[in-house]
Amino acid sequence: MSDRGNIANTGVYGGLPDREKKYVDVVSLTTADALVTPLYIVWDDGRRFAIDKVTNRRQAHSLKTGGTGMRYTILVGGKQTYLYYDDYRKKWFVEAKRMRRPDP
C-alpha cells in the first residue's frame, strides 16, 4: 500500500479549495468480460468502507479535484459519492475533504 498521497488541486479541470484528490486502495470484482465492480474502499489507515451499490459508471472529469478517469457513482452508507479510476496512473482516487490545520 505504497505510493499513496494527496495531490493539490492543480488539474486542468480546476478544483475546489476544500477538496483534494486522495488515492485509495479498492477491492473490486472483475468479470470475465472485463467489467469492474468496486466492492470496498480501503483508507490509508486501514478502515474499509463497503460500497452498497454502483449506480453509474462512465468516463468523466473530477470537477472538485481535477483529473479524469472512469467515474463510478456509488452509495456508501446510504450516501452518494464518486470513486474514480485514473486510467493513466492506474490508481483509484476519491474527492476527499481537505483537512484544516489549526492556526499556530
Protein Blocks (a to p, Z undefined) as FASTA:
>chain_A
ZZiacdddfbfnlpafkbccddddddddddfkopacdfbdcdfkopacddfbafbdcddd
dfkngpadddddddeehiacdddddfklopacddddddddddZZ
